[in-house]
Each structure stands twice: as C-alpha cells, then as structure tokens.
Amino acid sequence: MLAAARCIALLHDVGKLGVSNLVLDKPRKLNADEWTAVGRHAGYTHNILARTGPFQELTCVAAPHHDRLDGKGYPNAPLSNAITLESRIITTDDIFDAISADRPYRPGLPLAKTPAIMAHEVGSAIEPLCFEALKSLLLES
C-alpha cells in the first residue's frame, strides 16, 4: 500500500499536463476562464490514469483530489460517503502543499501557519482525522 500511496501522491496532478503553462505559471490572480482551465486537470488526471495499465487502479483515488466532503468540489462533487479515505488523505496533502509551497504569484506560507489556515476547511474540504494526523506529523518535525 505504501508504494501505491507514493504513486498516487506523485500522479494526482498529472492532468496539469493538459493545462497551459501560461496559466499554471501566471504570476497574478487567474481570471474565470483560467480557473476553469485549471479545474479541468482533475478530469484529465482521471482520463490519463484510466488509460495507463499499471496506474488504472489508482485512478479512483488520485483523480478526485479536489472533491470535497461538502459536495462542492470538482470534478465529481460526490456526497462525502463516496470519497475514499485515501482520496481524503491526498486532498489534505494537496491543500497543505497549496498553502505552504511557493507559487508563481506568492511565496509559500510558513509551515507553522499552515494548520491554522487549513482549520477553516476541516469538515467541508478536509477530513478531520487526516487533519489531526497532519498536525501530529508537523509537531514531530
């Protein structure tokens, strides 16, 4: 399972290959059309992994990393009980990375501040158990 989790973590954004670097690397706020283009990457991830023999079984975990517990995510917006624990873990990691990593339009925020920002999404986008595990890991480091 550890090898599969590593593959999922590495491949969950493979669909960004279908989004222009002019959009992904834009140093300013994205407009509505650009956000729509970025939003398509989760569906692209699904399509790519579903057609790639060794990674087909990872599709149902990697592709829905922007689905939310409150049903407001994308690309599928399922009810929370349809989102696997593995996808919830990837979602938590993805949100952590989005906040703490440098982006073309802003520097990453300090790791110490990241949990406080993420806390606002617990229960709606972030699985509470995953959030607690992340905070425990951050305390250990």
Secondary structure, 3 states (H helix, E strand, C coil): CHHHHHHHHHHCCHHHHHCCHHHHCCCCCCCHHHHHHHHCHHHHHHHHHHCCHHHHHHHHHHCCCCCCCCCCCCCCCCCHHHCCHHHHHHHHHHHHHHHHCCECCECCCCCCCHHHHHHHHECCCECHHHHHHHHHHHHHC
